[in-house]
Amino acid sequence: MQNDPLTRLILAPFALLYGMGVSVRNFLYRTELLRSFRFDIPIICVGNLTVGGSGKTPHTEYLVRLLREYIRVATLSRGYGRKTRGFRIVHPNDTARNAGDEPMQFKRKFPGIMVAVAEERTMAIPQMLMIDPDLQAIILDDGFQHRSMKAGMNILLTEYEFPFMTDYLVPAGRLREWASAYKRANTLVVSKCPQDLTEAQRDEFLKKMQPYSYQNVYFSAYEYFTPYHIYEPSLDINLDGTHDVLLVCGIARPQYLEAYLRPRVKSLTMISFRDHHLFEKTDIGRIRNKFEEINSDNKIIITTEKDTLRLDMHKPYLLQHNLPIYALPIEVKFLFNDGEKFGNEVKEFLLNFKV
């Protein structure tokens, strides 16, 4: 979001033009002048209204963990940032360059499920079902604006600190469509909440959000786990306040990660890249030089699991220079003991699904 009021004012005409285009498109779908396709398989869409940073990837992983033991589930993404086009089944030996970092993360964490990427999701689903006719559900990662397809369950995420209600249309803000579009969601998840969020704070947020009667609202937070070496996963490290850390990340909002690490390390230096940044040789050289500048005998590099998929394209260099890179895993947890309630809502949708 543009925080400077003057900047927002200057960009407002462009945001209005963009919003008019979005309104026309949504009107055409609402009046069925443009067709939305419905499939005979349950589709759960995890999306948001803003440009990046709401936590779709860990929430998609949460759904995979919830369902994979019971049904045959797959994920479908656009594969943002990849250098290939068209429909593609992701394999463990693919790279972020040809599959995208998030789909690669899904495949390496859950090698037993189908992971696919495609710009045109309506064309991809029939191909997925041809490859595996026994699929029982598809999780659509970042498909809320993909109006050409009707998902059976729309889960809409919004950040606690940057909710859609106070945001603006791009380029004045981060909204991809008008905030009123949240009414299309079945379920709302307020992500990246403080771990100690109180019931009073929750209720105040709900007053501002004004969910509809048919929408359940959940609040989630990130849970961080022990960092592990990206090439020797059995080698983990306890952040006991004695390490000098170089944080390397190419994610939308690194401040959450920075805030978690600072009280747990001796010192923290950060190199931040744009979201989904494909690391070039010059970037890796910069990371190495910055690491060598840290005067410490107990220094390490920490990055996100998503970033490791893009760093891995430079594996020979990283191994040659023996850079101690550790990935910090995160998972989603639902606050106020609502994890079971959320899981039951998803399972109820699947059990009651009708073609």
C-alpha positions in Angstrom: 0.0 0.0 0.0 1.2 3.5 -0.7 1.4 5.1 2.7 2.0 8.7 1.5 -1.4 10.4 1.1 0.0 12.7 -1.7 1.2 9.7 -3.6 -2.1 8.0 -3.3 -3.8 11.1 -4.5 -1.6 11.3 -7.6 -2.2 7.6 -8.3 -5.9 7.7 -7.6 -7.0 8.4 -11.2 -5.1 5.4 -12.4 -6.5 3.3 -9.7 -10.0 4.4 -10.7 -9.4 3.5 -14.3 -8.2 0.1 -13.2 -11.2 -0.3 -10.9 -13.6 0.5 -13.7 -12.0 -2.3 -15.8 -12.3 -4.8 -12.9 -15.9 -3.8 -12.4 -16.8 -4.4 -16.1 -15.1 -7.8 -16.0 -16.9 -8.8 -12.8 -20.2 -7.6 -14.2 -19.8 -9.8 -17.3 -19.2 -12.8 -15.1 -22.0 -11.9 -12.7 -24.5 -11.6 -15.5 -23.0 -14.7 -17.2 -22.1 -12.8 -20.4 -18.8 -14.4 -19.7 -19.0 -18.0 -18.7 -17.6 -19.6 -15.6 -16.9 -23.3 -15.7 -17.8 -25.7 -13.0 -16.1 -29.1 -12.7 -17.3 -32.4 -11.2 -14.5 -32.5 -8.7 -14.3 -30.5 -5.4 -12.1 -27.4 -5.9 -10.9 -25.4 -2.9 -9.5 -22.0 -3.8 -7.0 -20.2 -1.5 -6.7 -16.6 -2.6 -6.7 -13.0 -1.5 -7.6 -9.5 -2.8 -4.1 -8.0 -2.6 -0.9 -8.4 -4.5 1.1 -11.0 -2.6 2.1 -11.4 1.0 -1.0 -12.8 2.7 0.3 -16.3 3.4 -1.4 -18.4 0.7 1.5 -20.9 0.5 1.5 -22.0 4.2 -2.3 -22.1 4.2 -2.3 -24.3 1.1 0.2 -26.6 2.8 -2.1 -26.7 5.8 -4.9 -28.0 3.6 -2.7 -30.6 2.0 -1.7 -31.9 5.5 -5.3 -31.9 6.5 -6.5 -33.9 3.6 -3.8 -36.0 2.1 -4.2 -38.9 4.5 -7.9 -39.2 3.7 -8.3 -38.4 0.0 -6.3 -38.1 -3.2 -5.6 -34.4 -3.4 -3.6 -32.2 -5.8 -2.5 -28.6 -6.1 -2.8 -26.3 -9.1 -1.0 -23.0 -9.3 -0.1 -20.5 -12.0 3.6 -21.1 -11.3 4.4 -17.4 -10.8 7.9 -16.4 -11.8 8.6 -19.5 -13.9 10.2 -19.1 -17.3 8.1 -21.8 -18.9 4.5 -21.5 -20.2 1.5 -23.8 -20.4 0.4 -26.8 -18.5 3.1 -28.7 -16.6 3.2 -31.4 -14.0 5.9 -30.6 -11.4 8.5 -33.2 -10.6 10.9 -33.3 -7.7 13.9 -32.6 -9.9 12.4 -29.5 -11.5 13.6 -26.1 -10.6 12.0 -22.8 -9.6 12.9 -21.5 -13.0 10.7 -24.0 -14.9 8.0 -24.6 -12.3 7.9 -21.7 -9.9 9.1 -21.6 -6.3 5.8 -22.3 -4.6 4.8 -25.3 -6.6 8.4 -26.7 -6.2 8.0 -26.3 -2.4 4.7 -28.2 -2.5 6.2 -31.0 -4.5 9.3 -31.4 -2.4 7.3 -31.3 0.9 4.6 -33.6 -0.4 6.1 -35.8 -3.1 3.2 -38.2 -3.1 0.6 -35.7 -4.4 0.2 -34.2 -7.9 1.4 -30.6 -8.3 0.5 -28.8 -11.5 1.1 -25.4 -12.9 -0.8 -23.6 -15.7 -1.9 -20.0 -16.6 -5.3 -21.3 -17.7 -6.7 -23.2 -14.8 -9.9 -24.2 -16.7 -7.7 -26.0 -19.3 -5.5 -27.6 -16.7 -8.1 -29.4 -14.6 -9.3 -31.7 -17.4 -5.6 -32.6 -18.1 -5.0 -33.4 -14.4 -8.0 -35.7 -14.4 -6.8 -37.4 -17.6 -3.5 -38.1 -15.9 -5.0 -39.2 -12.6 -8.8 -40.1 -12.9 -8.8 -41.0 -9.2 -8.2 -37.4 -8.0 -10.8 -36.5 -5.3 -10.0 -32.8 -4.7 -7.9 -30.0 -6.1 -6.5 -27.1 -4.1 -6.3 -24.0 -6.3 -3.5 -21.7 -5.1 -4.1 -18.0 -5.8 -7.2 -18.4 -7.9 -9.7 -15.9 -6.4 -9.5 -13.6 -9.4 -9.7 -16.5 -11.8 -13.4 -16.0 -12.5 -13.5 -18.3 -15.5 -13.8 -21.2 -13.1 -16.1 -21.6 -10.1 -14.5 -23.1 -7.1 -16.8 -25.0 -4.7 -15.1 -23.4 -1.7 -13.4 -20.0 -1.7 -11.0 -19.3 1.2 -10.0 -15.6 1.2 -7.0 -14.5 3.2 -6.2 -11.0 4.5 -3.4 -9.9 6.7 -4.1 -8.7 10.2 -1.8 -5.7 9.9 -2.8 -4.8 6.3 -6.5 -5.8 5.9 -8.3 -5.3 2.6 -10.8 -3.0 4.3 -8.2 -0.2 4.6 -6.4 -0.9 1.4 -6.7 0.8 -2.1 -6.7 -0.4 -5.6 -3.4 -0.7 -7.4 -1.4 1.4 -8.2 -2.5 3.5 -5.2 -2.6 0.4 -3.0 -2.3 -3.4 -3.2 -5.9 -4.4 -4.0 -6.4 -6.4 -7.2 -10.1 -5.7 -7.2 -12.6 -3.7 -5.1 -12.7 -4.6 -1.4 -16.4 -5.5 -1.8 -15.3 -8.6 -3.7 -14.8 -10.4 -0.3 -18.5 -11.3 -0.4 -17.6 -14.0 -3.0 -15.7 -15.9 -0.3 -17.2 -18.7 1.7 -14.5 -18.5 4.4 -12.3 -15.7 5.6 -8.9 -16.2 7.2 -7.1 -13.3 8.9 -3.5 -14.3 8.6 -0.2 -13.3 10.2 -1.9 -12.4 13.5 0.1 -11.8 16.7 0.5 -15.0 18.7 -1.1 -13.2 21.7 -4.1 -11.8 19.9 -6.9 -11.2 22.4 -10.6 -11.9 22.0 -11.3 -8.1 22.3 -8.8 -7.5 19.4 -10.5 -10.2 17.4 -14.0 -8.7 18.0 -12.8 -5.2 17.0 -11.3 -6.6 13.8 -14.6 -8.4 13.0 -16.5 -5.1 13.5 -14.4 -3.5 10.8 -14.5 -6.5 8.5 -18.3 -6.9 8.7 -18.5 -10.5 7.4 -21.7 -11.8 5.9 -23.8 -14.3 7.8 -22.7 -17.1 5.5 -19.0 -16.5 6.1 -17.0 -18.1 8.9 -13.9 -16.1 10.0 -10.8 -17.6 11.4 -7.6 -16.0 12.7 -4.2 -17.6 12.0 -0.6 -17.1 13.0 2.8 -18.4 11.9 4.5 -21.0 13.9 8.3 -21.2 13.4 10.4 -24.3 13.8 14.0 -25.2 14.1 16.2 -24.0 11.1 17.8 -26.9 9.1 20.7 -26.9 6.7 19.4 -26.8 3.2 21.7 -29.6 2.0 21.9 -31.6 5.2 18.4 -31.5 6.6 19.4 -33.6 9.6 21.8 -30.8 10.6 19.6 -28.2 12.5 20.5 -25.3 14.7 19.1 -23.9 17.9 18.7 -20.2 17.9 20.0 -19.5 21.4 21.0 -15.9 20.9 24.6 -16.6 20.1 24.5 -16.5 16.3 25.3 -13.7 14.0 22.8 -14.1 11.2 22.6 -12.9 7.6 18.9 -13.1 6.6 18.4 -13.6 2.9 14.8 -13.5 1.6 12.8 -12.7 -1.5 9.3 -12.6 0.0 6.6 -9.9 0.0 6.8 -8.9 3.7 10.1 -9.9 5.4 9.3 -7.8 8.5 7.5 -10.7 10.1 10.5 -12.9 9.7 12.8 -10.2 10.9 10.7 -9.5 14.0 10.8 -13.2 14.9 14.6 -13.6 14.4 15.9 -10.4 16.1 15.3 -11.4 19.7 16.7 -14.9 19.1 20.1 -14.0 17.5 23.1 -12.0 18.6 23.0 -9.8 15.5 20.9 -9.7 12.3 21.9 -8.4 8.9 19.3 -8.6 6.1 19.5 -8.7 2.3 16.0 -8.4 0.9 14.9 -9.1 -2.7 11.5 -8.7 -4.3 9.0 -11.5 -4.0 9.7 -14.5 -6.2 13.1 -13.1 -7.2 15.1 -15.5 -9.3 18.6 -15.2 -7.9 21.3 -14.5 -10.5 25.1 -15.1 -10.1 25.6 -11.5 -9.1 23.1 -11.9 -6.3 24.8 -15.0 -5.0 28.1 -13.2 -5.1 26.6 -10.3 -3.2 25.3 -12.7 -0.5 28.7 -14.3 -0.1 30.5 -10.9 0.1 28.0 -9.7 2.7 28.4 -12.9 4.7 32.2 -12.6 4.7 31.9 -9.0 6.0 30.3 -10.3 9.2 33.2 -10.5 11.7 32.1 -13.6 13.7 33.1 -17.2 14.3 29.5 -18.2 14.9 27.7 -16.8 11.8 25.1 -18.5 9.6 22.8 -17.6 6.8 19.0 -18.0 7.3 16.4 -18.0 4.6 12.9 -19.1 3.9 12.0 -22.5 2.5 10.5 -20.8 -0.5 13.8 -19.0 -1.1 15.8 -22.2 -0.9 14.1 -23.4 -4.1 15.6 -20.4 -6.0 18.9 -20.5 -4.3 19.2 -24.1 -5.2 19.7 -23.2 -8.8 23.2 -22.1 -7.7 23.9 -25.3 -5.7 27.5 -25.9 -7.1 28.6 -22.4 -6.1 27.0 -22.6 -2.6 28.7 -25.9 -1.9 32.0 -24.8 -3.4 32.1 -21.9 -1.0 30.7 -23.8 1.9 28.0 -21.3 2.7 26.1 -22.4 5.9 22.5 -21.7 4.7 19.7 -22.8 6.9 16.0 -22.8 6.1 13.5 -21.6 8.7 10.3 -23.7 8.3 6.9 -22.2 9.1 3.4 -23.6 9.5 0.0 -22.1 10.1 -1.8 -22.5 13.3 -5.4 -21.3 14.0 -5.9 -19.1 17.0 -8.7 -19.5 19.6 -8.6 -23.3 19.2 -10.4 -22.9 15.8 -8.2 -25.4 13.9 -10.7 -28.3 14.4 -13.6 -26.0 13.4 -11.8 -25.0 10.2 -10.9 -28.6 9.4 -14.5 -29.7 9.9 -15.8 -26.9 7.6 -13.4 -28.1 4.8 -14.4 -31.8 5.4 -18.1 -30.9 5.4 -17.7 -29.2 2.0 -16.1 -32.3 0.6 -18.6 -34.7 2.1 -21.6 -32.7 0.8 -20.1 -31.9 -2.6 -22.5 -32.6 -5.5 -21.8 -32.3 -9.2 
